[in-house]
Structures are given as structure tokens and as C-alpha cells.
Amino acid sequence: MKLIEAKNYADLSRKAANIISAQVILSPRSVLGLATGSTPIGTYKQLIEWYQKGDIDFSNVKTVNLDEYWGLSGDNPQSYRYFMDENFFNHINIKKENTFVPNGMAKDAEEECRRYDELISNLGGIDLQLLGIGHNGHIGFNEPEKAFEKTTHMVDLNESTIKANARFFNSIDEVPKRAITMGIKSIMQARKILLVANGKDKKDIVERALYGSITPSVPASILQLHSDLTVVYCFE
Ligand code: PGA
């Protein structure tokens, strides 16, 4: 495990972007696992800036996102597809057809979960997975549970997650209660993992995840078993 302390959020964003950029420069056909949430926004901004300068080429990159709200279509501004388009994909030269997010409007949820796992496996797995961490230790929407869920699955979001995400919606009632998320196995099978954590309020959970017991009640704790985990953090 490599721990990289950042001076502030801008520094965290640059450091994370540097790691992703190195991945894409060294392997232009990389499959990137991407995340939503407020923490990665600065990382995406930095990558866009370097793309605009001509330093990074995304034309052969493929991406798979961790999760999507159930019941929201990609043109809903609260959906994670929309978030990714707005905050990243629309500003770089990635081919949209090479960007994948679970379909929150699929007719059959189970079928969609199966399709998503198959897709990841057909892409040859994930080269670098970017992750945020929730206050309850969730990664993607793998919420604290009695057992680790291996494959892509439907989750009922925790009350604390719904509250935390309400800031993006007009009211808490609008926050979807369910989501489709990549499972722990696909995340752990990524060849490299980059976890970003920003803010005082993430210090305790990051410490529990990295140094506490490995338990499904802190889903991120499984990352202790990954052989190539980098954590970029700023707890100021
Ligand atoms: P945040 O979310 O980056 O908005 O704090 C992280 C997460 O819940 O995964």
C-alpha cells in the first residue's frame, strides 16, 4: 500500500491525475474504472486541462463506472452517466461508445448486473480503478453488509448515504433509494487501485479501512488485501 499525503485538495487532484495520466501514457488502451462523487471532480478537471494542452490522448481508452442510481436515465442531471459526461467525457477525446455506466433504467435489474460483469470481463478487466470512500466505508455503492457482495448487484442505499447525497438533489425525497453497483470482486480484480479521500471528516473511516479489521461492515477494508493500492489523501 502506498500512502501519499496531499497538501490540499488541489494538490490531491493533481497527484491523482498524475497517476491516471501515467497509466494512460504508458498504456494508451487502458481500461479505467471511474468514480463519481465530489472528490474526483478536481482530478477530472486536471486531466481535462492536460488533455487540452495535448499531454494526454484518451482516444483508445475505455472506461467502466462503479455505479448508477436505479430509476434514473442518463439524461437526468442527477444520474451518474450525466455526471461523467458533464465532468469528464464531454471535454476529452474519449469515444462515448467506449464509456460504460450501469443502466439505471434497464428492464431487468438482474440481467443488467450480469451484463455489466460480462462487459468488464470482455474488456479484459480494469487496469486502474479510481475510488472514493463514503463516511460509512462504502466503495462504489457497496454499503456495509454482513458479507462482501462479489458481483454487480442492486443495493438499498443506507440512510447515511442518502443523506450525504441529498446535497446534489433539490430535496432528500428525490434521492433514489436503490442503485446498481459493481461488486467487490471486480473492484479487487483491478490491476491497480487509486483511492482518493479528502477532508477532516474522512480521516476516521480511512484509518479504519486501512488499519482496522477486514470486514464487510467496512467495505473499503477489503482493499488492504490488494497488492497495488495507492491512497492519495488530504485530511486538512
Ligand atoms: P465524495 O463521495 O467524494 O462525494 O465524498 C465518496 C463516496 O461516497 O464514494
Residues whose N, C-alpha, C, O or C-beta is under 5 A from the ligand:
A	BS01	PGA	T36 G37 S38 T39 P40 G132 I133 G134 H138 G140
